[in-house]
Amino acid sequence: MKAVLIDDERLARQELKSLLSAYPEIEIVGEANNSETAIESIKLLKPDVIFLDIQMPGKNGFELLEEISGVPEVVFVTAYDEYAIRAFEVNALDYLLKPVQSNRLAETVKKILNKENSDKQESKELSLPLNDNDQVFVKDGEKCWFVKLSDVRLFESEGNYVRIYFDKNRPLILRSLNNLDERLNNRTFFRASRKHIINLKWVESIESWFNGGLMVKLRGGEQIEISRRQAAKLKDMMSL
């Protein structure tokens, strides 16, 4: 797996690089000491995972994620634990506290490799494109549904699962949002964020939001925030 290290402290990057050298499965293809350089590196190198500091000069780690259209796996590496909840809200794979302990990093690497293997297997099994009129089988515990994709208004990532919103139902399925994003009709289903794919035909209203973003309200009542970068993509896609 290709990795990029993003941290404004050179010694922190060196320490993490040294610890990661024990894992030949992870190839460090780039480093960056600020968000602007990191964004260019991510566009150019297309890493599978980024190890990301939060507090940096200029844009912080969360603001950086709003600026990238690709969705590599994210491992936050920070000296502060107060951002943990927000980190998992943006679907981070893990959250490491500095100084990084080798045994804790081993757990993170295991998560990364398990996620990669899971995504590869899923891609092999589920590679056919899906059309809006297709019906999909959904099973959650003892409950089962045949659901027409046009009736699904929202997909929401929750760890290794995706919650599907249709009618009054909210079942969980063992799938990745990335795989669904590749298979769904991108004229109907839009990747609003790292955690959400929305059905544009279910949009009730759109209003301007903070920092150039948008707030979308669906007919089911859900409100989804779209970052400035994704908002620009949505405007370009929907314009004449």
C-alpha positions, 0 to 999 in steps of 0.5 A: 500500500502506498502511504503519504506522511503529513506533519509539519514536524520533521522529527515526527515524520522521521520517527513515524517513517522509522516505525513503519519501516518494520512493515514492508507492505506499506510503501512511503511514497511521499511526505508533506509538512503543510496542507497545501503541499499535501494536497498536491502530493495526494493528487499526484501520488494517489496514496492508499492511506495518509498519516495525517497530523491535525494541527498544522500551519495554514489549513488543519488536517480536517480542512485538508480532507475537505479539499481532496476529491479522492478518498484515501484511508486516513490515520490521524497522528496527533499529540491531542486526544480531544479531536478523536470524536471528530476524527471518526465523524470523518470516517478515519480508519484510526487515531494515533497519539504522539509519541506513537507506540510501536505496539499501537502502530501494529494495531493500526497497520493490521487495520489498514491491511485488513481493510485493503484485503476486504476492499479487494475481495469486495471489488472482485465480488461486487464489480458490476455497475448498478442502475437506478431501477435495479433492485438490491437484496438487503439483509440486516439480522433477521430482516430482509428487503428487496429495495429499488435503488431509486427508493434509497435516498442516502448511504452513510458509512459507519466503520466497515458498514454502510447504513441504507436509508429507504422508507423508514428503514435504516439497515446496516450492510457489510460494504464499503462506501468506496465500492458503492461509489464506484458502482452507483450511477454518478448522475443520480448518486453523489458523493457528498462527503467521506461518510455520505452518498446522497440520491440527488432525486431525493433532494428537497432543498439546498442552502449555502453553508459555512466556508463555501459549502452547502447544506442539503436537505433530503425529503426524508428529513436528513440534512447532509453537509457538503464541503466546499470542494464537493459543493463545487463539483456538484454545481459543475455537474448540475449546471447547463 
